[in-house]
Amino acid sequence: MLFPLTLLLAAPLAHAQTSTVVTSPEPLPAAHDRPRVFLGGSIDMGNAPDWQKGMIEALAADNVVILNPRRPDWNPKWRPEADEPEFRRQVEWELGALESADVIVLYFSPGSQSPISLLEMGLHARGGKLIVLCPPGYWRKGNVDITGARYGIEQVSSLPELIVAVKRRVAAINRK
């Protein structure tokens, strides 16, 4: 009698869905069979808080592909120039990941500048993929808010709200 009970208890685990994290510069998966969430926003050469870690944990059971540009081996000595091989590799990975993403998360951390995140917001403002968190204290909050309003970008006011918004967007994509 123990055997059937064990099978019954294990059945939900067999159907558990987990997310996959792809961190730069790992290749993007060839199959696009699950929603892809790009975690853009403040990194500041590794000096900004690792908010991506919390988002990855929150999405762990949502069966998504998480595209994380924050790489553990980043070397601040790499010149931010096109002829610097690792810098080019990072930028090209991010551009490809952004294009392949179904949801682009941008978090503008107070006290950071995040010029690349501003660039990414501008590139994708009209695409309908963005969810933005820009709390008070971000040096260009006004620009982000005005641009967000102009282009109908979903904006939230806290990290917990950001997680809820991303989960809601992923669920909507899965229902299609």
C-alpha positions as CSV (number, residue, x, y, z in Angstrom):
1,M,0.0,0.0,0.0
2,L,3.0,2.3,0.5
3,F,3.9,2.2,-3.2
4,P,0.7,3.8,-4.6
5,L,0.7,6.4,-1.9
6,T,4.3,7.3,-2.8
7,L,3.3,7.7,-6.5
8,L,0.4,9.9,-5.5
9,L,2.6,12.2,-3.4
10,A,5.3,12.3,-6.1
11,A,2.9,13.1,-8.9
12,P,2.7,16.9,-8.3
13,L,6.5,17.0,-8.2
14,A,6.7,15.4,-11.6
15,H,4.7,18.4,-13.0
16,A,6.5,21.1,-11.2
17,Q,7.8,23.7,-13.5
18,T,11.0,25.6,-12.8
19,S,12.6,28.6,-14.4
20,T,15.9,28.6,-16.3
21,V,18.4,31.4,-15.7
22,V,20.7,32.4,-18.6
23,T,23.4,34.7,-17.4
24,S,25.6,36.7,-19.8
25,P,27.6,35.6,-21.7
26,E,25.9,32.2,-21.9
27,P,24.2,31.5,-25.2
28,L,20.5,32.2,-25.4
29,P,18.4,29.0,-25.8
30,A,17.5,28.1,-29.4
31,A,13.9,27.1,-28.5
32,H,11.6,29.9,-27.6
33,D,9.0,27.7,-25.9
34,R,8.6,29.6,-22.6
35,P,8.3,33.3,-21.8
36,R,11.6,35.2,-21.6
37,V,12.1,37.8,-19.0
38,F,15.1,40.2,-19.3
39,L,16.3,41.7,-16.0
40,G,17.6,45.1,-17.1
41,G,18.3,48.1,-14.9
42,S,20.9,49.2,-12.4
43,I,24.0,47.2,-12.2
44,D,26.6,50.1,-12.3
45,M,29.6,47.8,-12.9
46,G,28.5,45.6,-10.0
47,N,28.0,48.6,-7.5
48,A,24.2,48.6,-7.5
49,P,22.3,46.2,-5.2
50,D,21.8,42.8,-6.7
51,W,18.0,43.2,-7.1
52,Q,18.2,40.6,-9.9
53,K,18.8,37.9,-7.3
54,G,15.5,38.5,-5.6
55,M,13.6,38.6,-8.9
56,I,15.2,35.3,-9.9
57,E,14.1,33.7,-6.6
58,A,10.6,35.1,-7.0
59,L,10.3,33.7,-10.6
60,A,11.9,30.3,-9.8
61,A,8.7,28.3,-10.1
62,D,7.1,30.3,-13.0
63,N,8.6,28.2,-15.9
64,V,10.2,31.2,-17.6
65,V,13.6,31.8,-19.1
66,I,15.3,34.6,-17.1
67,L,17.8,36.5,-19.0
68,N,20.3,38.1,-16.5
69,P,22.9,40.5,-17.8
70,R,24.6,40.7,-14.4
71,R,27.6,38.5,-14.8
72,P,29.7,37.3,-11.9
73,D,32.9,37.5,-13.8
74,W,32.6,41.1,-14.9
75,N,35.9,42.9,-14.9
76,P,35.7,46.7,-14.4
77,K,39.1,46.9,-16.2
78,W,37.5,46.0,-19.5
79,R,37.4,49.2,-21.5
80,P,33.9,50.2,-22.6
81,E,34.9,50.4,-26.2
82,A,33.9,48.4,-29.3
83,D,37.3,46.8,-29.8
84,E,37.4,45.4,-26.2
85,P,36.3,41.7,-26.8
86,E,34.6,41.0,-23.5
87,F,32.9,44.4,-23.5
88,R,31.6,43.8,-27.0
89,R,30.5,40.3,-26.0
90,Q,28.5,41.8,-23.1
91,V,26.8,44.5,-25.2
92,E,25.9,42.0,-28.0
93,W,24.5,39.5,-25.5
94,E,22.3,42.2,-24.0
95,L,21.1,43.4,-27.4
96,G,20.2,39.9,-28.4
97,A,18.6,39.1,-25.1
98,L,16.5,42.3,-25.2
99,E,15.2,41.5,-28.6
100,S,14.3,37.9,-27.7
101,A,12.6,38.9,-24.4
102,D,8.8,38.8,-24.0
103,V,9.1,41.0,-20.9
104,I,11.8,43.5,-20.2
105,V,12.2,44.6,-16.6
106,L,14.0,47.8,-15.9
107,Y,14.8,48.9,-12.4
108,F,16.4,52.3,-11.9
109,S,18.1,52.2,-8.5
110,P,18.1,55.4,-6.5
111,G,21.6,56.8,-6.3
112,S,22.7,55.1,-9.6
113,Q,22.9,56.6,-13.0
114,S,22.3,53.5,-15.2
115,P,22.8,55.2,-18.6
116,I,22.6,51.9,-20.4
117,S,19.3,51.2,-18.8
118,L,18.1,54.6,-20.1
119,L,19.3,53.6,-23.6
120,E,17.5,50.2,-23.3
121,M,14.3,52.0,-22.2
122,G,14.5,54.3,-25.2
123,L,15.1,51.4,-27.6
124,H,12.1,49.4,-26.3
125,A,9.7,52.2,-25.2
126,R,7.2,51.5,-28.0
127,G,7.5,47.7,-27.9
128,G,5.0,46.9,-25.2
129,K,7.5,44.7,-23.4
130,L,8.6,47.0,-20.6
131,I,7.8,47.0,-16.9
132,V,9.6,49.8,-15.1
133,L,10.4,50.6,-11.5
134,C,11.9,54.1,-11.0
135,P,11.7,55.1,-7.3
136,P,12.3,58.6,-6.0
137,G,16.1,59.3,-5.8
138,Y,16.9,58.1,-9.3
139,W,18.7,61.1,-10.9
140,R,16.5,61.1,-14.1
141,K,13.2,60.0,-12.6
142,G,11.4,62.8,-14.4
143,N,12.7,61.6,-17.8
144,V,11.7,58.0,-17.0
145,D,8.2,59.0,-15.8
146,I,7.4,61.3,-18.7
147,T,8.7,58.8,-21.3
148,G,6.8,56.0,-19.5
149,A,3.5,58.0,-19.6
150,R,4.0,59.0,-23.2
151,Y,4.5,55.5,-24.5
152,G,2.1,53.6,-22.1
153,I,4.9,51.8,-20.3
154,E,3.7,49.9,-17.2
155,Q,5.3,51.5,-14.1
156,V,5.3,50.2,-10.5
157,S,6.5,51.8,-7.3
158,S,8.3,49.0,-5.4
159,L,10.2,45.8,-5.8
160,P,7.3,43.7,-4.5
161,E,5.0,45.4,-7.0
162,L,7.6,44.7,-9.7
163,I,7.5,41.0,-8.9
164,V,3.7,41.0,-9.0
165,A,3.6,42.8,-12.3
166,V,6.1,40.5,-13.9
167,K,4.3,37.4,-12.7
168,R,1.0,38.8,-14.0
169,R,2.6,39.6,-17.5
170,V,4.1,36.1,-17.7
171,A,0.7,34.5,-16.8
172,A,-0.9,36.5,-19.5
173,I,1.6,35.4,-22.1
174,N,1.1,31.7,-21.0
175,R,-2.6,32.1,-21.5
176,K,-2.2,33.0,-25.2
